[in-house]
Amino acid sequence: MIETNETIDEFLARHADDVSEAVRKAAAQEILPRRRRLAAHEVDEKAGPHDLVTDADRKAEQFLTEALSALLPGSVVVGEEAVHANPATYEAIRGEAPVWIVDPVDGTRQFVHGDPGFCTLVALAHHGTVRASWTYAPVHDRMATAVRGRGAFLDGERLHAGPPEPGRDLRVATSHPDYTTDEQKHALLGLRAPGVAPRPCGSAGLEYLAVARGELDATAFSWEAAWDHAAGLLLVEEAGGTHLTRTGEPFRITGDNDLPFTAARDAATARRVVALLAGGA
């Protein structure tokens, strides 16, 4: 637990590994045992057929809410499923208390279909700034972590995104059309340009990890839900990348961003993607 007058940096120095362990336990106890074993009544639609929730999502979020709150007394948890049940819960991101931002199963559609392309995302934020993040791919038992100012790591090895290779098409993962307005669809058309190879995104958390590893050049996403972006954006930043909205400002987890926005391996790539999105608009 956090001690009296302990700062968040001091808390993370003592307890970052405890958070990793909580994330692993949530996956081991609540997610993996349900993989490829879900009954029909354990899967529900939220906003549509591409927006699913399962008992694994609910149980893992409950596990993490209890574990993370115990580790950092006075903190609050903003989880995707809790916000779905009570949208007012989201306002805690703009509050004074440290906030855990949790997506228990990022890539639920893939999880339901038995694919390995899903992950668990946890971020710790304070006053609108993400201070630390955990991205865990349980099928492959791979854990990516980042602490602001201390770098990004995958299974203990430091990540460096680096610039894209010169002369190669820019690889960009983009929002699913179901999650875009007509204006955003038009902006994303700007990526259908020579020298760019856009493709639909999978799990947002795993796409951010691919950017941080230098396997993907950029993303172009059109929705703001902090649980999808907070962990990955810090991972990309700490690997040397950056993120920008169409106005050229960094993405804010507190909202009111000009969408779509990009996260990219380096600043030059981010500016290029933003220019293409502005041209499409």
N, C-alpha and C positions, 0 to 999 in steps of 0.2 A: 504494500500500500504506500501511497504518497505520504511523506512525513510533513509535519507542520512547517510552513514557510518554504517547502521544497519547490523549486521551479520545475517547469515542464522539461527543460533540458536535463535537470538532475534526475527527474523521474525516468526519462527515457534512458539515461545512462545506466540506471539500476534495473529497469524493468522491460526494456525492449524485447529481450529474449522471452520474458514471461508472456508478452503479447503474442509472439510467434507460437509459443506452446499452446496458448488458448485457441488460436486459429487452427492449429493442427488437430487439437482435440475435438473442436466443433466439427471439422470435416470427418474425422475418424468415427465419431460417435453418431452424428446426425445426417451426414451427406452420403458418404461412400456406402454404408450399408443399404441405402435406398436406391443406389444407382442400378438401373435396369431391373428394379423390383417394384416400381411404383404401380399401384392399382389405379384404376380409372378415377376412383373417388378421392385419390390423393393428389390430383392435378386439377387446378382451376384456371380459368381465364380471368384476367383483370381488364385491360383496355381492349383486348382483341386476341386473335389466335396466335399472334407472335409475342404476346405479353402474358406469360404464364407464371403461376406460383404453385409450389408443391409443399408437401409436408416437410421435405428436407429444408426448404427455404425458411419456413416458419420455425422449425425446431432449432436449426443452426443459429438463427438470429436470436432466439430466446437464450440459447446457451451463451452466445457472445455478449449479449446485453448484461447478463448476470456476471460473467467473468470479468468483463472490462470495467464495469461499474465498481466491482470489488477492488480491482487493482488501483483505480484512481478515484477515491471518494470525492464527491462534489462534481464529478463529470456527468455529462448526459450522453445518451445514445440516440442517434438518428439513424434508424434502420429502414431499409426500403419497405419492408412489410408493415412495420409500425406506422409509417407515414401513409401507406395505402389505407390502413384502418382508421387513422386520424391525421389528416393532412396538416393540422396545426402543429404537429410534432416537428415539422421541418423548420419552424421558426427558430429552434434552438441553435441552428447554424449561425444565426445572426446575434446570438446572445453573449453573455459575459462568461459563462462557464466553459471549460474545455469540453469539446464534443467529439465523441467517437462516431465516425460515419461508416456505416456497415452495409455491405451488399453480401448477404450470406452465400448466394449462388449467382454469380454474374455469368450469364449465358445459360439461363434456365431452359431455354428451348433446346439447346444442345444436350443439356443434362437429361431432359425428358426423353430425348431420342437415343440416349445411350452413348453419345459421343463424348470424347475426353476434353473437348474444348470449352471448359468452364473453369471458374476459379472463385475463390473467396477473397473479398476486398475489405480491408479495414484501414481507415485513416484517422489520425488524431489531429484536430484543428483547434485553433484558439484565435478569437477575434478575426475570423475570416481567412486566416493563414493556415495552410496545412503544414504541420510540424513533423509528422512521421507517417509512414505508410507500410502496409503489408499486403502483398499479392501472392496468394497461394494456389498453385495448381495441384489439387490433391491426387489426381490419377497418376501423375508423374512424380509426386512428392517434391515439387520444386517451390522454393520460397524466395521471393524477391522482396527486399526491404529498402527503405530509404529514410534517412533522418536529415532534415534541412541543414545544409552546411557541412554534412558529413559524408555525402556520397550515396550512391545506389549500388546494391549488391544482389547477386543471384547465387544462392547457396554459398554465400561467403566470398564470392569472387566479384571484384569491382566491375561495374558496367561503364562502358564508354561508348556512346552512340556514334560519334564521329560524323563527318559529312558524307553524303552519298557519293558513289563512284561517278566520276565525270563521264558524260556521254551515255549513261544508262537511263532508261525511262524511269521517271519518278513513281515509286510504288506508294499508292495512297489508299487507305481503307476508309470507306465512306458510310454514312448512315443508311440504314434500310429505308426504302421509300415510304414505308408505313409511318415512319417517325418524322416526316418532313412536311412542311407547308408547301403550297405552290411556289411561294417566293423562294423558299430554301431549295426546292427542287431545281428552280431556274439557276440559282447561284451554284449549285453543285454541277450543273452542266458545264460550267467553266473549266472543270477538270478534264473534260473530254477534249483535250488539246494535244497537239503533237508533243511528244516527250513525256507524257504523263500516262500512267497505267492505273486507273482507279479500279477498285473492286469493292463489293459489299463487305461490311465488317462482320466479324463474329463477336465473341465476348470482348467488350470494350477493354476490360482489364488486361486481357492477353494481347490485344492490339497495342496497348501502351507499352507492355513489356517488350513486344517485338520492336517498337521504336527505340526503346532504351538499349536494346541489344544490337541495334543497327541492322536488323533483319527487315524492317519496314521503314520507309522514309518519312511518312506522315500519316496523320488521320485527318478526317474532315467530318465532324459530328455536329448534329443539329438540335440536340436536346441538352438540358442543363442539369439533370438530376445529379446531385453531388456524389451520391454513392457509386455512380458509374465512373466518375472522373477524378475525384479527389486523390485517391491512392496512386493512380497511374500518372497523373500530371506531375506529382512530386517525383516519382520514379524517373520520368523523362527529364525533368529539370536537373536532378542530381546526377544524371548520366551525361549531362552536357547539352541537352536539348532545350527547347523552349516551346511556349504556346502563345497563340495570338488569336484574338477575335478579328472580325472584318474591319473594325475601327483601328486595328493595330495595337490594341491594349491586351494585356494578359487576361486570360479567363478568370472570372471571379466565382468561387464556389457559393458566394452569397447571392448570385443571380444577376439579372438585368444585363446579360451579355448580348452582343450583336452576333447572331448566329447565321450560318454555321461558323465554327471556329476550328482551329488546327492545333495539333501538337506535332512537333517535327524534330528530327535528329539534330538540326542546327538552326541558327537564326536565319541564314540565307534561304533555307528550304521553307521555313515558316513564312517568310515574306513572299516567297514565290507562290505558295499555295493561297495565301490571303489575296494576292493580286489576281489570281485566277478566279477565286470566288467572287471578288468584286467585279471582275469582268463579266462573269456569268450573270450577276444580278442586273 
